[in-house]
Amino acid sequence: MAENQNNRRSFLRTSLTLGAATLVAPSATMASLPANVKEEEFKIAVGPYLQSNFNNSITILWLTNKNAAGWVEFGETAGNLDRKAYGKEELGLMQANSKLNAVTIQNLKPGVKYFYKIVSKEIKDFQPYKLTYGETISSGVDQFENADVSKKEVSFLMMNDIHDRPESIPFLLNLAPKGKQDFVFFNGDIFDYQTDEKQIIDHMLQPCVDSFARHTPFVYVRGNHETRGKFAREFSQYYMHVGHAAFTLGPVRFVILDTGEDKEDAHPVYAGIVNFDDYRAQQAEWLKNEINTKAFKNAPFRIVLMHIPPRFSGDAHGPKHCTELFEPLLNQGKVDLVLSGHTHKYMVHQPDKNLNRYPLIIGGGPKAGTRTITSIKASQHKITVSMIGDSGTEVGTYTAIRK
């Protein structure tokens, strides 16, 4: 996670490029444009959308169509947004002159509802000794509830293998059981490959914002398809993190693994510019340490989320490497549940005392008739899993009882 945060800091010093419709330099003025071309209005391109590691903090992200300075105004009532939060400072410099905004609010009260709005002030010209501002814009007031990490029950949804079918996001969410969710988890391959920022906005961020992400955070781990394409090295900056991580919420210790590509590193399509074998090996060392932490050992339940399943996903190099590296550690750590995607065939694999000693739930997708959304609830004594197909019927279940 620290690696992703370092990448984000580097990224926020650069200017993002939106789609063709927004290719207007921040310093452009009416005088520099052709007479028949009107300068585009400064606006919020997408957002806000929420991310969290559930440690009494929330990260609010949004994009504008031009470079700007941004902040969040928030409070405990809708009519009194009496506090401000800014993007993280680095070496005394506040986050600014970027289209991407990422503001983390710290020290939130457990279980308290907060109201907020995002604010951006356009930077029309940035000279060494003169900064020229333009218009200031803001969103409407939204709200979120800061999760109490000591809560007795946690509830979340999992989607996977959307593959650039943005209409599947709201469609599947509408099939899920009604009720408050602590978060939505995207378990990889939301895209076919990474092309540009517009794809990220149109095929994921905007559907999430429209459906839930203004008030409920989502967590995201890469699939193998997110490692592909010319924008793959920039794509992670639009999220709080997309790699391995661990956090505790309620009775569950959540562990996220980034399983990388399913092809071998030497495959011709990668032209010698990837190293997923070492990356997975580093994560295995991290997982080895994680399963020996007090947070992991003392949790009533331990759930692992990873795109490529640690078993039952074919003979390609990546899946076999995941089995070799991760399955012994998952067994050693006495993991209670593994959630995956990748195979496009939904399945519930029961524990096997000689192989996978953990239950493995694999979500389906991406075509109509094979798509799934998985609902998971965990209390102090029980995990219940319900996988729902896109016909609206339940296609898989699992229950784990704490011994």
FIGU-679346 format. One record per residue (C-alpha): residue number from 1; chain; x negated, y, z negated. Coordinates in nm, 2 decimals, padded with zeros to 4 digits, m for minus. Each point is the difference from the previous one (the first is absolute). Layout:
N
<NUM,"A",<X,Y,Z>>;
...
This chain:
403
<1,"A",<00.00,00.00,00.00>>;
<2,"A",<m00.29,00.23,m00.07>>;
<3,"A",<m00.12,m00.06,00.36>>;
<4,"A",<00.34,00.11,00.13>>;
<5,"A",<m00.01,00.31,m00.21>>;
<6,"A",<m00.34,00.09,00.12>>;
<7,"A",<00.11,m00.04,00.36>>;
<8,"A",<00.30,00.22,m00.07>>;
<9,"A",<m00.22,00.28,m00.14>>;
<10,"A",<m00.21,m00.02,00.32>>;
<11,"A",<00.31,00.00,00.21>>;
<12,"A",<00.16,00.30,m00.16>>;
<13,"A",<m00.30,00.21,00.11>>;
<14,"A",<00.10,m00.06,00.36>>;
<15,"A",<00.28,00.12,00.21>>;
<16,"A",<00.25,m00.27,00.10>>;
<17,"A",<00.14,m00.03,00.35>>;
<18,"A",<00.37,m00.04,00.03>>;
<19,"A",<00.18,m00.11,00.32>>;
<20,"A",<m00.02,00.18,00.33>>;
<21,"A",<00.29,00.23,m00.10>>;
<22,"A",<m00.21,00.15,m00.29>>;
<23,"A",<m00.33,00.06,00.17>>;
<24,"A",<m00.02,00.37,m00.10>>;
<25,"A",<m00.31,00.13,m00.16>>;
<26,"A",<00.05,00.15,m00.35>>;
<27,"A",<m00.14,00.34,00.13>>;
<28,"A",<00.21,00.01,00.31>>;
<29,"A",<00.21,00.32,00.03>>;
<30,"A",<00.27,00.11,00.24>>;
<31,"A",<m00.26,00.21,00.18>>;
<32,"A",<m00.22,m00.30,00.07>>;
<33,"A",<00.29,m00.21,00.14>>;
<34,"A",<00.15,00.03,00.35>>;
<35,"A",<00.29,00.25,00.02>>;
<36,"A",<00.25,m00.27,00.06>>;
<37,"A",<m00.12,m00.22,m00.29>>;
<38,"A",<00.14,00.06,m00.35>>;
<39,"A",<m00.22,m00.09,m00.30>>;
<40,"A",<00.14,m00.29,m00.19>>;
<41,"A",<00.17,00.07,m00.33>>;
<42,"A",<m00.19,m00.10,m00.31>>;
<43,"A",<00.18,m00.30,m00.15>>;
<44,"A",<m00.03,m00.31,m00.21>>;
<45,"A",<m00.07,m00.29,00.24>>;
<46,"A",<00.09,m00.27,m00.24>>;
<47,"A",<00.06,m00.05,m00.37>>;
<48,"A",<m00.01,00.01,m00.28>>;
<49,"A",<m00.07,m00.36,m00.07>>;
<50,"A",<m00.11,m00.15,m00.33>>;
<51,"A",<m00.28,m00.24,m00.10>>;
<52,"A",<m00.10,m00.12,m00.35>>;
<53,"A",<m00.23,m00.23,m00.20>>;
<54,"A",<00.25,00.02,m00.29>>;
<55,"A",<m00.23,00.15,m00.25>>;
<56,"A",<00.22,00.30,m00.09>>;
<57,"A",<m00.09,00.17,00.32>>;
<58,"A",<00.15,00.05,00.34>>;
<59,"A",<m00.16,00.10,00.34>>;
<60,"A",<00.22,00.21,00.23>>;
<61,"A",<m00.11,00.01,00.36>>;
<62,"A",<00.12,00.20,00.31>>;
<63,"A",<m00.12,00.13,00.33>>;
<64,"A",<00.05,00.34,00.16>>;
<65,"A",<m00.04,00.07,00.37>>;
<66,"A",<m00.27,00.26,m00.05>>;
<67,"A",<m00.28,00.04,m00.25>>;
<68,"A",<00.11,00.14,m00.34>>;
<69,"A",<m00.04,00.02,m00.37>>;
<70,"A",<00.25,m00.21,m00.20>>;
<71,"A",<00.12,m00.07,m00.35>>;
<72,"A",<00.28,m00.16,m00.19>>;
<73,"A",<00.24,00.18,m00.24>>;
<74,"A",<00.16,m00.23,m00.25>>;
<75,"A",<00.19,m00.01,m00.33>>;
<76,"A",<00.24,m00.20,m00.21>>;
<77,"A",<00.31,00.18,00.13>>;
<78,"A",<00.10,00.08,00.36>>;
<79,"A",<00.04,00.37,m00.09>>;
<80,"A",<m00.33,00.05,m00.17>>;
<81,"A",<m00.30,m00.12,00.20>>;
<82,"A",<m00.24,00.17,m00.24>>;
<83,"A",<m00.32,m00.19,00.08>>;
<84,"A",<m00.23,m00.02,00.30>>;
<85,"A",<m00.24,m00.27,00.11>>;
<86,"A",<m00.26,00.03,00.28>>;
<87,"A",<m00.20,m00.25,00.20>>;
<88,"A",<m00.31,m00.12,m00.17>>;
<89,"A",<m00.29,00.25,m00.02>>;
<90,"A",<m00.34,m00.10,00.11>>;
<91,"A",<m00.31,00.20,m00.10>>;
<92,"A",<00.23,00.30,m00.09>>;
<93,"A",<00.18,00.00,00.33>>;
<94,"A",<00.38,m00.06,00.00>>;
<95,"A",<00.16,m00.21,00.27>>;
<96,"A",<00.08,00.23,00.29>>;
<97,"A",<m00.03,00.06,00.37>>;
<98,"A",<00.14,m00.35,00.08>>;
<99,"A",<00.33,m00.14,00.14>>;
<100,"A",<00.00,m00.29,m00.25>>;
<101,"A",<00.09,00.08,m00.36>>;
<102,"A",<m00.05,m00.24,m00.29>>;
<103,"A",<00.08,00.13,m00.34>>;
<104,"A",<m00.02,m00.22,m00.31>>;
<105,"A",<00.19,00.10,m00.31>>;
<106,"A",<m00.16,m00.14,m00.32>>;
<107,"A",<00.12,m00.05,m00.36>>;
<108,"A",<00.36,m00.06,00.08>>;
<109,"A",<00.23,m00.11,m00.28>>;
<110,"A",<00.11,m00.37,00.01>>;
<111,"A",<00.35,m00.05,00.12>>;
<112,"A",<00.07,00.37,00.06>>;
<113,"A",<00.17,00.13,00.32>>;
<114,"A",<m00.19,00.28,00.18>>;
<115,"A",<00.12,00.25,00.26>>;
<116,"A",<m00.24,00.14,00.26>>;
<117,"A",<m00.04,00.17,00.33>>;
<118,"A",<m00.30,00.03,00.24>>;
<119,"A",<m00.13,00.34,00.11>>;
<120,"A",<m00.24,00.08,00.29>>;
<121,"A",<m00.15,00.33,00.10>>;
<122,"A",<m00.12,00.01,00.36>>;
<123,"A",<m00.36,00.10,00.06>>;
<124,"A",<00.00,00.19,00.32>>;
<125,"A",<m00.37,00.08,00.01>>;
<126,"A",<m00.29,m00.12,m00.22>>;
<127,"A",<m00.30,00.22,00.03>>;
<128,"A",<m00.30,m00.01,m00.24>>;
<129,"A",<00.10,00.32,m00.18>>;
<130,"A",<00.36,00.04,00.10>>;
<131,"A",<00.29,m00.24,m00.03>>;
<132,"A",<00.32,00.09,00.18>>;
<133,"A",<00.32,m00.16,m00.13>>;
<134,"A",<00.33,m00.04,00.20>>;
<135,"A",<00.34,m00.12,m00.11>>;
<136,"A",<00.07,m00.19,m00.33>>;
<137,"A",<00.24,m00.29,00.03>>;
<138,"A",<00.14,m00.25,m00.25>>;
<139,"A",<00.22,m00.31,m00.02>>;
<140,"A",<00.32,m00.04,m00.18>>;
<141,"A",<m00.01,m00.12,m00.36>>;
<142,"A",<m00.05,m00.38,m00.04>>;
<143,"A",<m00.03,m00.22,m00.31>>;
<144,"A",<m00.17,m00.31,m00.12>>;
<145,"A",<m00.02,m00.19,m00.33>>;
<146,"A",<m00.34,m00.06,m00.14>>;
<147,"A",<m00.02,m00.37,m00.07>>;
<148,"A",<m00.05,m00.11,m00.36>>;
<149,"A",<m00.28,m00.26,00.02>>;
<150,"A",<00.12,m00.16,m00.32>>;
<151,"A",<00.35,m00.07,00.15>>;
<152,"A",<00.15,m00.34,m00.06>>;
<153,"A",<00.10,m00.07,00.36>>;
<154,"A",<m00.14,00.10,00.34>>;
<155,"A",<00.17,m00.02,00.34>>;
<156,"A",<m00.14,00.05,00.35>>;
<157,"A",<00.05,m00.09,00.37>>;
<158,"A",<m00.24,m00.14,00.25>>;
<159,"A",<m00.01,00.05,00.38>>;
<160,"A",<m00.26,m00.13,00.24>>;
<161,"A",<m00.08,m00.04,00.37>>;
<162,"A",<00.22,00.28,00.13>>;
<163,"A",<m00.24,00.04,00.30>>;
<164,"A",<00.10,00.34,00.13>>;
<165,"A",<00.37,m00.05,m00.03>>;
<166,"A",<00.09,00.30,m00.23>>;
<167,"A",<00.37,m00.07,00.02>>;
<168,"A",<m00.06,m00.32,m00.20>>;
<169,"A",<m00.10,00.20,m00.31>>;
<170,"A",<00.35,00.16,m00.08>>;
<171,"A",<00.17,m00.31,00.14>>;
<172,"A",<m00.17,m00.24,m00.24>>;
<173,"A",<00.03,00.24,m00.29>>;
<174,"A",<00.38,00.01,00.05>>;
<175,"A",<00.00,m00.38,m00.05>>;
<176,"A",<m00.17,00.01,m00.33>>;
<177,"A",<00.19,m00.03,m00.33>>;
<178,"A",<00.12,00.34,m00.12>>;
<179,"A",<m00.16,00.15,m00.30>>;
<180,"A",<m00.31,00.20,m00.10>>;
<181,"A",<m00.33,m00.13,00.12>>;
<182,"A",<m00.33,00.09,m00.17>>;
<183,"A",<m00.18,m00.01,00.34>>;
<184,"A",<00.00,m00.14,00.35>>;
<185,"A",<m00.29,m00.21,00.11>>;
<186,"A",<m00.11,m00.01,00.37>>;
<187,"A",<m00.20,m00.32,00.04>>;
<188,"A",<m00.19,00.07,00.32>>;
<189,"A",<00.05,00.01,00.38>>;
<190,"A",<00.24,00.29,m00.01>>;
<191,"A",<m00.17,00.09,00.33>>;
<192,"A",<m00.13,m00.19,00.30>>;
<193,"A",<m00.32,00.20,00.00>>;
<194,"A",<m00.10,00.36,m00.09>>;
<195,"A",<00.04,00.25,00.28>>;
<196,"A",<00.04,00.35,m00.15>>;
<197,"A",<00.16,00.21,m00.27>>;
<198,"A",<00.33,00.03,00.18>>;
<199,"A",<00.04,m00.38,m00.01>>;
<200,"A",<m00.05,00.00,m00.37>>;
<201,"A",<00.26,00.27,m00.05>>;
<202,"A",<00.26,m00.13,00.23>>;
<203,"A",<m00.03,m00.37,m00.06>>;
<204,"A",<m00.04,00.00,m00.38>>;
<205,"A",<m00.02,00.32,m00.19>>;
<206,"A",<00.32,00.17,00.13>>;
<207,"A",<00.21,m00.31,m00.04>>;
<208,"A",<m00.13,m00.04,m00.35>>;
<209,"A",<00.07,00.37,m00.08>>;
<210,"A",<00.35,m00.02,00.14>>;
<211,"A",<00.08,m00.32,m00.19>>;
<212,"A",<m00.17,00.02,m00.34>>;
<213,"A",<m00.35,00.14,m00.03>>;
<214,"A",<00.10,00.34,m00.13>>;
<215,"A",<00.10,m00.15,m00.33>>;
<216,"A",<m00.14,m00.35,m00.01>>;
<217,"A",<m00.37,m00.08,00.06>>;
<218,"A",<m00.13,m00.26,00.24>>;
<219,"A",<m00.32,m00.20,m00.02>>;
<220,"A",<m00.17,m00.12,00.32>>;
<221,"A",<m00.27,m00.25,00.08>>;
<222,"A",<m00.14,m00.05,00.35>>;
<223,"A",<00.07,m00.29,00.22>>;
<224,"A",<m00.23,m00.13,00.27>>;
<225,"A",<00.17,00.22,00.26>>;
<226,"A",<m00.07,00.32,m00.19>>;
<227,"A",<m00.37,m00.07,00.05>>;
<228,"A",<00.04,00.03,00.38>>;
<229,"A",<00.00,00.30,00.23>>;
<230,"A",<m00.18,00.33,00.04>>;
<231,"A",<00.17,00.16,m00.30>>;
<232,"A",<m00.06,m00.28,m00.25>>;
<233,"A",<m00.28,00.18,m00.17>>;
<234,"A",<00.22,00.31,m00.07>>;
<235,"A",<00.32,m00.18,m00.08>>;
<236,"A",<m00.07,m00.07,m00.37>>;
<237,"A",<m00.02,00.37,m00.08>>;
<238,"A",<00.38,00.04,00.03>>;
<239,"A",<00.05,m00.21,m00.31>>;
<240,"A",<m00.11,m00.01,m00.36>>;
<241,"A",<m00.17,m00.33,00.08>>;
<242,"A",<00.04,m00.29,00.24>>;
<243,"A",<m00.27,m00.23,m00.14>>;
<244,"A",<m00.05,m00.21,m00.31>>;
<245,"A",<00.13,00.13,m00.33>>;
<246,"A",<00.15,m00.11,m00.33>>;
<247,"A",<00.25,00.16,m00.24>>;
<248,"A",<00.24,m00.10,m00.27>>;
<249,"A",<00.36,00.08,00.00>>;
<250,"A",<00.24,m00.14,m00.26>>;
<251,"A",<m00.07,m00.37,m00.06>>;
<252,"A",<m00.20,m00.05,00.33>>;
<253,"A",<m00.36,00.04,00.09>>;
<254,"A",<00.00,00.08,00.37>>;
<255,"A",<m00.31,m00.09,00.20>>;
<256,"A",<m00.03,00.11,00.37>>;
<257,"A",<m00.25,m00.15,00.24>>;
<258,"A",<m00.09,00.13,00.34>>;
<259,"A",<m00.05,m00.31,00.21>>;
<260,"A",<m00.14,00.18,00.31>>;
<261,"A",<00.00,m00.15,00.35>>;
<262,"A",<00.09,m00.35,00.09>>;
<263,"A",<m00.26,m00.02,00.28>>;
<264,"A",<m00.37,m00.06,m00.06>>;
<265,"A",<m00.22,00.31,m00.03>>;
<266,"A",<m00.19,m00.10,00.32>>;
<267,"A",<00.31,m00.02,00.21>>;
<268,"A",<m00.05,00.20,00.32>>;
<269,"A",<00.30,00.23,m00.06>>;
<270,"A",<m00.19,00.16,m00.30>>;
<271,"A",<m00.32,00.07,00.20>>;
<272,"A",<m00.22,m00.04,m00.31>>;
<273,"A",<00.16,00.28,m00.21>>;
<274,"A",<00.18,m00.20,m00.28>>;
<275,"A",<m00.12,m00.20,m00.31>>;
<276,"A",<00.30,m00.15,m00.16>>;
<277,"A",<m00.18,m00.31,m00.13>>;
<278,"A",<m00.21,00.21,m00.23>>;
<279,"A",<00.31,00.22,m00.09>>;
<280,"A",<00.20,m00.31,m00.10>>;
<281,"A",<m00.30,m00.14,m00.20>>;
<282,"A",<m00.02,00.33,m00.19>>;
<283,"A",<00.37,m00.02,m00.08>>;
<284,"A",<m00.05,m00.35,m00.12>>;
<285,"A",<m00.26,00.13,m00.25>>;
<286,"A",<00.24,00.27,m00.10>>;
<287,"A",<00.28,m00.25,m00.05>>;
<288,"A",<m00.23,m00.22,m00.21>>;
<289,"A",<m00.05,00.29,m00.23>>;
<290,"A",<00.36,00.09,00.00>>;
<291,"A",<00.13,m00.34,m00.11>>;
<292,"A",<m00.23,00.03,m00.30>>;
<293,"A",<00.13,00.33,m00.12>>;
<294,"A",<00.23,00.04,m00.30>>;
<295,"A",<00.26,00.17,00.21>>;
<296,"A",<00.02,m00.30,00.23>>;
<297,"A",<m00.02,m00.27,m00.27>>;
<298,"A",<00.25,00.16,m00.24>>;
<299,"A",<00.27,00.08,00.26>>;
<300,"A",<00.31,m00.22,m00.03>>;
<301,"A",<m00.02,m00.04,00.38>>;
<302,"A",<m00.26,00.04,00.27>>;
<303,"A",<00.11,00.08,00.36>>;
<304,"A",<m00.24,00.01,00.30>>;
<305,"A",<00.09,00.18,00.32>>;
<306,"A",<m00.21,m00.07,00.31>>;
<307,"A",<00.09,00.01,00.37>>;
<308,"A",<m00.17,m00.31,00.13>>;
<309,"A",<00.12,m00.29,m00.23>>;
<310,"A",<m00.27,m00.18,m00.19>>;
<311,"A",<00.13,m00.33,00.16>>;
<312,"A",<00.25,m00.11,00.27>>;
<313,"A",<m00.10,00.25,00.26>>;
<314,"A",<m00.19,m00.19,00.27>>;
<315,"A",<m00.35,m00.08,00.10>>;
<316,"A",<m00.13,00.35,00.10>>;
<317,"A",<m00.31,00.12,m00.17>>;
<318,"A",<00.16,00.26,m00.22>>;
<319,"A",<00.26,m00.22,m00.16>>;
<320,"A",<m00.25,m00.28,m00.06>>;
<321,"A",<m00.24,00.25,m00.16>>;
<322,"A",<00.28,00.12,m00.23>>;
<323,"A",<00.07,m00.35,m00.11>>;
<324,"A",<m00.36,m00.06,m00.07>>;
<325,"A",<m00.06,00.32,m00.19>>;
<326,"A",<00.33,00.08,m00.18>>;
<327,"A",<00.18,m00.33,m00.07>>;
<328,"A",<m00.24,m00.13,m00.26>>;
<329,"A",<00.02,00.33,m00.18>>;
<330,"A",<00.38,00.01,00.02>>;
<331,"A",<00.01,m00.34,m00.15>>;
<332,"A",<m00.25,00.08,m00.26>>;
<333,"A",<00.19,00.32,m00.10>>;
<334,"A",<00.33,m00.20,m00.03>>;
<335,"A",<00.18,00.24,00.23>>;
<336,"A",<00.38,m00.01,m00.03>>;
<337,"A",<00.09,00.11,00.35>>;
<338,"A",<m00.17,00.09,00.33>>;
<339,"A",<00.19,00.21,00.26>>;
<340,"A",<m00.12,00.00,00.36>>;
<341,"A",<00.10,00.05,00.37>>;
<342,"A",<m00.20,m00.05,00.32>>;
<343,"A",<00.15,m00.33,00.13>>;
<344,"A",<00.33,00.16,00.11>>;
<345,"A",<00.17,m00.31,m00.14>>;
<346,"A",<00.17,00.05,m00.33>>;
<347,"A",<m00.07,m00.28,m00.25>>;
<348,"A",<00.00,m00.08,m00.37>>;
<349,"A",<m00.29,m00.23,m00.09>>;
<350,"A",<00.02,m00.17,m00.33>>;
<351,"A",<m00.30,m00.04,m00.23>>;
<352,"A",<m00.22,m00.30,00.07>>;
<353,"A",<m00.22,m00.13,m00.28>>;
<354,"A",<m00.27,m00.11,00.25>>;
<355,"A",<00.00,00.31,00.22>>;
<356,"A",<00.18,00.32,m00.06>>;
<357,"A",<00.10,m00.01,m00.37>>;
<358,"A",<00.19,00.32,00.05>>;
<359,"A",<00.33,00.05,00.19>>;
<360,"A",<m00.04,00.18,00.33>>;
<361,"A",<00.27,00.21,00.17>>;
<362,"A",<m00.05,00.09,00.36>>;
<363,"A",<00.22,00.26,00.16>>;
<364,"A",<00.12,m00.02,00.36>>;
<365,"A",<00.01,00.23,00.30>>;
<366,"A",<m00.02,00.20,00.21>>;
<367,"A",<00.28,m00.09,00.25>>;
<368,"A",<00.37,00.01,m00.06>>;
<369,"A",<00.10,m00.34,m00.16>>;
<370,"A",<m00.34,m00.04,m00.17>>;
<371,"A",<m00.02,00.32,m00.21>>;
<372,"A",<00.02,m00.01,m00.38>>;
<373,"A",<00.00,00.22,m00.30>>;
<374,"A",<m00.10,m00.15,m00.33>>;
<375,"A",<00.14,00.11,m00.34>>;
<376,"A",<m00.21,m00.07,m00.31>>;
<377,"A",<00.10,00.05,m00.36>>;
<378,"A",<m00.21,m00.08,m00.30>>;
<379,"A",<00.09,00.01,m00.37>>;
<380,"A",<m00.20,m00.10,m00.30>>;
<381,"A",<00.11,m00.36,00.05>>;
<382,"A",<00.09,m00.06,00.37>>;
<383,"A",<m00.08,00.10,00.36>>;
<384,"A",<00.27,m00.04,00.26>>;
<385,"A",<m00.06,00.03,00.37>>;
<386,"A",<00.27,00.03,00.27>>;
<387,"A",<m00.10,00.02,00.36>>;
<388,"A",<00.28,00.14,00.23>>;
<389,"A",<00.01,m00.06,00.38>>;
<390,"A",<00.11,00.27,00.24>>;
<391,"A",<00.34,m00.17,00.02>>;
<392,"A",<00.05,00.10,m00.36>>;
<393,"A",<m00.01,m00.35,m00.14>>;
<394,"A",<m00.25,m00.13,m00.25>>;
<395,"A",<m00.27,m00.22,00.17>>;
<396,"A",<m00.23,m00.07,m00.29>>;
<397,"A",<m00.01,00.01,m00.38>>;
<398,"A",<m00.24,m00.07,m00.28>>;
<399,"A",<00.02,00.03,m00.38>>;
<400,"A",<m00.30,m00.01,m00.24>>;
<401,"A",<00.06,m00.04,m00.37>>;
<402,"A",<m00.26,00.11,m00.25>>;
<403,"A",<m00.13,m00.30,m00.20>>;
